Amino acid sequence: MDETSQKIIDAAMTLIRDQGYVATTTKDIARAAGVNECTLFRKFGNKKDIVLQGITQEKWRANVTPEIFKNVRWELRPDLEMFLTAYMERITPDFVKLSIGLRAPQLYGETAPLIMQIPHAFVSSLTEYLKEMEQRGKIAPADFESMAMVIFSSTFGFTFLKASFNQELTKLEQAEYIKKSVDLFINGISI
């Protein structure tokens, strides 16, 4: 990837994060990248092509993969805290806003599979972890996929709401949220 192409991608992704896909024009992208629109069209066929190139780059993905959840100690509290922390370190307010911008109907068919990798990595990794914890006799048998979905959904919700409303909805900070939600979960499934 040459420097000009990267500037165009970075400008497009930043604008989409800040104002959405539909509101972002190729003229806006060219201006933000410091190139003329002809250069933009020579490097990429259209706005959609720029975005599809951008979402393949690590800097524009949250990089939530099953590998980030492998550092377990087989102790429920620190392991759940690790799951939530690993997720929240990557799903920043900027990423949440970009993700919303990438859900435009003109793109969603192509971006949805990439976006879905994030919840899938979290839920499947946590489900497998909980199954193994049961095998080790550390938690009671249960519907582990539902448990993982509850944890993911509340974590996603907190992250999304903080990105959308900052301190307006709650003053609860991320570290405190992680600790308190893990406490609630553990109290609910304790043997």
Disulfide bonds with the S-S distance in Angstrom:
none
